[in-house]
Amino acid sequence: MPGWRDRARMMRRARSSSIAEAVRSGGWLVIAPHPDDETLGAGGLIAALAAAGGEVTVAFLTDGSGSHVGAPGWSARRVAGVRAREAGAALRALRLKTTPVALGWRDAAPPPAGSTAFETTVRRLVALCRARRIHNIVASWDADPHCDHEAAAALAREVGRRTGIAPRFYGVWAWTLPDLTTRLRAMRAVALPVALWRGHQRRALACHRTQLGGRIAGAADRFVLPRSMRRLVDATHILLLEPRDAP
């Protein structure tokens, strides 16, 4: 992927941390735009924290029902049901026992910041953070060229503002962009080791069969995750990004 070079440069200047330190810092909320983003963007982190006894909650922004529009016999509701089951299997492969939270946004149609739907979701996640003693929020980076990924970042920032938690961000589709130099210049990063859990991540990704070209046929615009993107689960570290001026 074009962005791997930028990612490697960011790795060299990232602050190293440990999973033990991450567990000691408190509970974690991982916001994933769609089922599969939790694995591609934060699967190693989820598996590592779960193995070390950390408290992790995964929240799915959308049900992913927009990935196979028009497939014969596959309504949006049926696609959503299959993708929810795939996500559950993936989280079990990552050894996570906590039931994920479904936030219920329409795939590829995020409500704007300030809208009733956005505000309702913010309040729900703020309450969740307080109830579960969450002290860390991670979400997709808004450099990812997809409206739901951008919306997840905006949601994380607003929840963070109200809870006093500085959110951090993981890249997914951003690493496909040819030049992230300007965007990364404004960011700093923490690198956490996840190499021990690459097998867990691969098994989790394999659970998302609908995204790998299997299970659903005949869609007019059938999504298949490119093989280059599948390399994300082989990374030895997860990079968590935050603005340079973050507290």
N, C-alpha and C positions, 0 to 999 in steps of 0.2 A: 504494500500500500504506500502511496506517496508520502503520507504523514509519518511513517515509521522513523524516518530520519529526524524529523522534529521531535518525535517522542523520545528517541535515543538521546538527543541533546538535552531535553528536559530531565531525563533520568540522571544525567551527569551532574546537574546542579540541584537536584532534589534533596531535601533533608531526609535522611534515613530514619525510620522508626521501626518498632517491632510490634508483633501481634500481641505480645504480653502487655505492652504499653497501651495498645488500642483497647484491650479488654478492661484495663484499669481505668480508662477514661470514662467508662459508663456505657449505657445502652446505645445502640445504633439504629437509625432509620435509613433504609435504602429505598429511594424513590425510583422506580423503573417506568419509563414511558409505556412499554409494551411487554408482554410475556416474551422472553428471550433476552431482553436488555439487562435483566438482573444477572444473567450468566455471562453475557459478552462483556459487560462493563464492570461488574463487581462480583462475579462468581468466586474468584479466588479469595476475596475479602470475606464474603459470606461464609465460605467453607472454613477458612482459617479461624474466624471468630467463633463459629459454632464448635469447632474442634477444641478450642481453648476455653470453652465455657462462657463465651460472651453472649450478651443478649442482643439479638438482631430481629428487627421487624422489617419485612419487605412490603412496600405498598405499590401496587400496579395502578398507574394513572388511567390507562385504557384497557379494554379487553382484547385489543388486537384484531377485531372483527373485520377490519378493512383490508386485510392482506390478500384475500382471494375473492374479490367482488365478482359476482356473476357465475361462479362455479355451479354447474347443474346439481341440484339437490342440496346445495349448501347455503342456507340462509345465514344472515349475519349472526343470528342467535346460535345456530349450530356451530359455526366457526368459533364463536366466543367460548362455547362450552368445551370444545376440543382444546382450544388454546389454554383455557384455565386448567384443564387436567394435565396438559403438558407442563405447564408452569409448576403445578404441584409436584409432579414427578421430578422435575429438575431441581426443585428446592430440597426434595428428599435426597437426591443424589449429592447435593451439597451438604447434607447432614443437618439441615435446618428443620427444627421441630415446630417452630412457631407458625401458626396459620397466617398466610399472607392477607393483606388488606386490599380489597378491590375498591378503588375510588370512583369508578363508574363513569368516567368521561368518554365521550364518543371518540373513536379512533379518527385521527387526522382532523378533528374539529374542536380544538381546545377552547374553552371559554376565556375571554380576555380578562386580564387582571382588573380587579374592581367590580366584575360582574357578580351577580348573586351566586352563581355556581362556583366561581373561583373562591369567593369569600366563604362559602359553606365548607369547601374542602380545606381551606386554610384553618378554619376553626376546628374542624375534625382532627386535623393533624397536630395542631397545638395541644388539644386535649389528650391526644394519644401520647405525645411526647411527655406531658406531665404525668400521665397515669403510669407510663412504663419507665419513667426516669431515664429518658433518652437524652444524651448529651452530645450526640454526633449525628449530623444529617449529611447524607451524600445523595447526589442526583446526577442525572445526565448533564453534561456540559452544554451550554447554549451555543457553542461553536458547532455542535452536531447539526448538519443541514436538514433538519426535520422539525416541523412545527410542534409536535408532541414532546420532543427532546428539549426544545427551547422552553416550552411551557412548564416542563418538570423543573427546569432550573429556576424559572421565575417563581414557581410555587415554593421551592426550597428556600429561596432568598426571603420570601415573605414570612414563611413559618419561622425561619431563623431570626428574622427581625423581631418577631413577637415573643420568641422564647429566649432570646439572647444567645442562641447557638449559631456560630459562624458556619454556614454550610460549605462543603467541599464537593468537587465535581469529578466525575469520571468521563473519559471520552469513549465514544463508540464510533459513529460515522465521521466524527471530526478527523480521525486518522486517515481517512480516504482523501482529504483535501491536499492539494499540491503544495500549499505554503501557509503554515500556521505561525510563522515567525512573529508577525505583529500581534496576533492574539496571545501567544505564549509570553511575549515580552511583558505583558501586564499581569502575569500570573506567577505564583510560586507553587511549589509542589512538595508533597510528602510521598515517599516511596515505602511501601510495605511489602515484605517478602511473601510470595504466595506459591513459589515453585513446588512445594510439597503437595499442593492440592490441585495440580494441573490435571491429574487423572480424574478427580471429582468434577472438574470443570468440563472436561471432554464428555464425560458420561451425562452431565447435566445438559450440555448442548445437544447431544444425541436425542434427548427427550423431546426436543422441539421439532418433531418430524415435519410439521406443516411448513416450517421455515427452511427446511433443508431439501425441499423438492418432493417430499412424500405425502401420502394420505389424501390430499385434495387435488383433483384434476379438473381441467376445463375452464379455469378462470380466464377472463379476457386479459387481465394484467396479473399473472401469477408471480408472486414474489418468491425468489430463491436466494438465500443468503450466499453471497459470493464466497468462494473458497478462501480468498485472501482475508476476508473478515473473520473467518473461523480461526485464524491464527491468534486472535485476541485471547483465546482461552489457553494458549501456550506461553503467555508472558510470565516471566519469573517474578515480576513485581507489579503491583497495582499502583498507578499514579493518581493521587488525589490532588486536584488543583483548587486553588483559591486565589482571589485577587491579592496582589502584593500589599495593598493597604488594609487587608483584613486584620482584625485585632489578634 
